Amino acid sequence: MVEDDRLADSADGVQTDPELVSVVVEDEDAPDRCTIYHPESSGVDRMSRWITTETDLLVDLDSVR
């Protein structure tokens, strides 16, 4: 069975992308790191479906539009 990562909006049936969660880990000796993942994932799924980057590499979405 293949799961669809999109969620159906109950109001109009439109498929939308799921919300994501971000966690920032601050480190005095290294750049701060931000990890982004789906909030409903757990176990092996969470370990295989995430992305991490240094926070100083992130940009504000409105500043690049």
N, C-alpha and C positions, 0 to 999 in steps of 0.2 A: 504494500500500500504506500502510495506517495502522498505526503502531506503537503497541502498548499500553505505557504507561509503568510499569505494574505488573509485578511479578515473581512467578512462581509458586514457592511454597515447595515444594521437592522432597519434603519429608517428608509433607505432607498435601494438596498441591494448592491450598492457599488463596492467593488473590491478595493480595499485600502491596505497599505503596508502597515505592519505591526509597529507599535511604539517600541523604542529601545531604551535601555538603561545605561547610564555611564557612571563609572566610579573612578575617581582620581586618587592616586597614591602619591603622597608627597615624600620626597627623599632629600635630605640635606646634602648628601654626597653625590647625587646624580639628578638628572632632569626628572621632573614630575611626570608621571605616566597616567594616561587615561585609557580605560578599557571599556568597550561598548559591547553589549550583548542583549539578547532578547530576554525579558523578565520571566517568561514562563519556561525557559530552558533550565535543565538541571543535569547533573551527572555527566555522562559522556557527551551528551548533546551540547551542554554548555562548554565543555572543554574543547569541542571541535568547531564551534560556531561563534567566534568572538574576534575582535580586532583590538589591538593595543597600539598606542602611539605616544610620543612625547607631547606634552601639552603645548609646548612652544611652537609646535608644527601645525596646530589647529588654527583655523581662521573663522571669524564670524561670518555666517552665511550672508547677511545683509551687506557686508563690506565687499563682497565679490560678485554681487549681482549687477 
